[in-house]
Amino acid sequence: MNKIAQTKSNKQMSLSFDRGTLLLTNIVRKELPDVIGSSVWRWDSRVGAWRCAAIHYAVVRKALFSRFGACFSDKVMEPAGISWPKIDLPKLRSEQAEALAAWSQAGCRGQIIMPTGTGKTEVALAAMARTKTATLVVAPVRDLMYQVLLEIVGFWTPEYLAHRRKTLQQFRHHRILIAVPEKSLRDGASTGENVLVYKTVLKLAPLMESLERIRAEK
C-alpha cells in the first residue's frame, strides 16, 4: 500500500465526481466508510486518493457527513435543473403511480421493473417531470432509443407525422399491416382497414388473423 494512503492529512476531506467514480481525498484507510457491506474503495496512486463507483454516492455522502461533519467537504455538483415548457403526459395507471411513489419515497433512487408493454417509459417521463432534473437516458439498442425519443417529443408532432408519411409512401404499392398502440391514438381518431390497434402488448392471434385476411384479399 502506498504510504500516502496510510498517512492522515490535516487537509479537509473532500468528495468529488471524476470520470464515473467518486474521488475521496485526505482520509486514511481505516476511516473509509464501509456502508455497502464490503469495501468498495480502491486506492488510485495516480492521484493519491480513493475511488469507488458513483452509484454509491448517496450512502457514502451520508456516512461521511454523519461521521466527520464540518471536516468533510462534498464537491459533487448538483444535477442541472430544467424547466419543462410544456408537460402533456398521460395519466399514470394505479400500478404505475404506486411504482413512482415508491421510487420517490426511496430518495428518488432504485430500479422500477415492469413487464414489456406496461408503461415503463411513461413512469420514467413522470419521474423526470417531477424531479425537474437533467436526465441521461441509456438504451441498449437504437430502436429503443428512437422509441424513447418519440415518447419525449411526442408521437404527433408535425415533423414526426411528415416522416411517417414519407416512409409509408415508399410502400404504397404493397399491402402492409400497421400495428399501432392504442395510447398513441388521439381520442376519436379513425384508423384505416389495415391498421391493427392493440392496448399494451401486440398479441399473436389477432396479428395472424389480420395477416391472413390481407393475404386472402390478394
VOROLUM-305136 format. One record per residue (C-alpha): residue in one letter; x, y, z; residue number from 1. Coordinates in steps of 0.1 Angstrom, whole numbers, plus 2048, in hexadecimal, padded with zeros to 3 digits. Layout:
// residues N
   residuo     X     Y     Z   num
         A     X     Y     Z   NUM
...
***
This chain:
// residues 218
   residuo     X     Y     Z   num
         M   800   800   800     1
         N   80D   822   7F7     2
         K   818   836   815     3
         I   801   853   80B     4
         A   7E4   83C   812     5
         Q   7F0   834   835     6
         T   7F7   858   841     7
         K   7DB   86E   84F     8
         S   7DC   891   840     9
         N   7D3   8B2   851    10
         K   7C1   8BD   831    11
         Q   79C   8BD   82F    12
         M   78C   89C   823    13
         S   77D   8A1   800    14
         L   765   88C   7EB    15
         S   762   894   7C6    16
         F   756   884   7A6    17
         D   770   879   78D    18
         R   76A   865   76D    19
         G   74E   850   779    20
         T   75C   84B   79C    21
         L   75D   85B   7BE    22
         L   77F   869   7C8    23
         L   786   86C   7ED    24
         T   7A5   87E   7F9    25
         N   7B6   884   81A    26
         I   7AA   865   82D    27
         V   7BD   847   83A    28
         R   7B2   824   832    29
         K   7A4   81B   854    30
         E   78C   839   853    31
         L   77D   830   831    32
         P   757   82D   833    33
         D   74E   808   82F    34
         V   729   80C   829    35
         I   722   7F3   80E    36
         G   72B   7D3   822    37
         S   74D   7CE   812    38
         S   768   7E7   808    39
         V   761   7F9   7E7    40
         W   77F   810   7E9    41
         R   79E   80D   7D4    42
         W   7BE   821   7D9    43
         D   7C8   835   7BA    44
         S   7EE   83C   7BC    45
         R   7EC   853   79E    46
         V   7D9   86E   7B1    47
         G   7DF   863   7D5    48
         A   7BB   85D   7DE    49
         W   7A0   842   7E2    50
         R   787   839   7C7    51
         C   765   827   7C7    52
         A   748   824   7AE    53
         A   733   844   7AD    54
         I   713   82F   7B3    55
         H   71C   82E   7D8    56
         Y   71B   855   7DB    57
         A   6FD   858   7F1    58
         V   707   83F   80C    59
         V   72C   84A   80B    60
         R   723   86F   80F    61
         K   70B   868   82C    62
         A   725   853   83E    63
         L   741   86C   839    64
         F   72C   88A   844    65
         S   71F   877   862    66
         R   741   86D   86E    67
         F   757   88B   865    68
         G   73F   8A9   863    69
         A   750   8C9   85A    70
         C   771   8B7   853    71
         F   760   8A8   835    72
         S   75B   8BB   814    73
         D   743   8AF   7F9    74
         K   74E   8BD   7D8    75
         V   738   8A7   7C2    76
         M   724   8BE   7AC    77
         E   6FE   8BF   7AF    78
         P   6EC   8B3   78F    79
         A   6E1   8CF   779    80
         G   6BD   8DA   77D    81
         I   6A7   8DC   75F    82
         S   686   8EE   757    83
         W   66D   8DC   742    84
         P   65B   8F5   72B    85
         K   63E   8DD   727    86
         I   635   8BD   738    87
         D   61A   8A7   728    88
         L   61F   885   736    89
         P   605   869   738    90
         K   5F5   863   75A    91
         L   607   846   76C    92
         R   5F4   827   773    93
         S   5F2   81C   798    94
         E   610   804   796    95
         Q   625   81E   784    96
         A   61C   838   79E    97
         E   625   820   7BA    98
         A   647   819   7AA    99
         L   64F   83E   7A7   100
         A   644   844   7CB   101
         A   65A   828   7D8   102
         W   678   836   7C4   103
         S   672   859   7D1   104
         Q   670   84C   7F5   105
         A   691   83A   7F0   106
         G   6A2   85C   7EA   107
         C   69D   85B   7C4   108
         R   6B4   83D   7C2   109
         G   6AF   819   7B8   110
         Q   6A2   803   79B   111
         I   67F   801   78E   112
         I   67A   7DF   77E   113
         M   65B   7DA   769   114
         P   651   7C1   74D   115
         T   654   7CB   729   116
         G   638   7E2   71D   117
         T   62C   7EC   73F   118
         G   639   810   73E   119
         K   65C   813   74C   120
         T   664   830   736   121
         E   645   843   742   122
         V   650   83E   766   123
         A   673   84A   75D   124
         L   665   869   74C   125
         A   64F   870   76B   126
         A   66E   86D   780   127
         M   680   886   76A   128
         A   663   89E   76C   129
         R   661   89B   792   130
         T   686   8A0   799   131
         K   68C   8BB   77E   132
         T   6B0   8AE   77C   133
         A   6C6   8A9   75D   134
         T   6C4   884   755   135
         L   6DA   86C   742   136
         V   6C6   851   72F   137
         V   6DA   832   727   138
         A   6CC   819   70E   139
         P   6DC   7F8   703   140
         V   6D1   7FA   6DE   141
         R   6C9   816   6C6   142
         D   6A5   80B   6C1   143
         L   69E   810   6E6   144
         M   6B1   831   6E6   145
         Y   69A   83E   6CA   146
         Q   67B   831   6DC   147
         V   685   844   6FC   148
         L   68D   863   6E7   149
         L   66A   862   6D7   150
         E   65A   85E   6FA   151
         I   66C   87D   705   152
         V   666   894   6E7   153
         G   643   886   6E1   154
         F   635   86E   6C7   155
         W   620   888   6B5   156
         T   638   8A4   6AE   157
         P   636   8B1   68A   158
         E   659   8A6   683   159
         Y   653   883   68F   160
         L   633   87F   67B   161
         A   644   88C   65B   162
         H   660   873   660   163
         R   648   856   664   164
         R   634   860   645   165
         K   654   861   631   166
         T   65D   83F   63D   167
         L   63B   830   635   168
         Q   63C   83F   612   169
         Q   65A   829   60A   170
         F   642   80B   60F   171
         R   623   819   5FE   172
         H   623   7FC   5E4   173
         H   624   7E2   5FF   174
         R   60A   7D5   617   175
         I   617   7DA   63A   176
         L   609   7D8   65D   177
         I   610   7F3   676   178
         A   60F   7EB   69B   179
         V   607   809   6B1   180
         P   606   80B   6D7   181
         E   5E4   818   6E3   182
         K   5F4   833   6F9   183
         S   604   842   6DA   184
         L   5E2   84A   6CA   185
         R   5D0   86B   6D1   186
         D   5AD   868   6DF   187
         G   595   861   6C3   188
         A   5B0   85B   6A9   189
         S   5A6   844   68C   190
         T   5BD   829   67F   191
         G   5C0   819   65D   192
         E   5B6   7F6   654   193
         N   5D9   7E8   657   194
         V   5E1   7F7   679   195
         L   5E2   7E0   697   196
         V   5DC   7F3   6B8   197
         Y   5E8   7E2   6D8   198
         K   5E6   7EC   6FD   199
         T   607   7E4   70D   200
         V   616   7C5   6FD   201
         L   613   7BB   6D9   202
         K   604   798   6DB   203
         L   60C   77D   6C1   204
         A   5E8   771   6BB   205
         P   5D9   791   6AE   206
         L   5F9   799   69B   207
         M   5F7   778   688   208
         E   5D2   77C   681   209
         S   5D9   79F   672   210
         L   5F5   791   65D   211
         E   5E0   774   650   212
         R   5C4   78D   647   213
         I   5DD   7A2   633   214
         R   5EB   783   622   215
         A   5C8   777   618   216
         E   5C0   799   608   217
         K   5DC   796   5EF   218
***
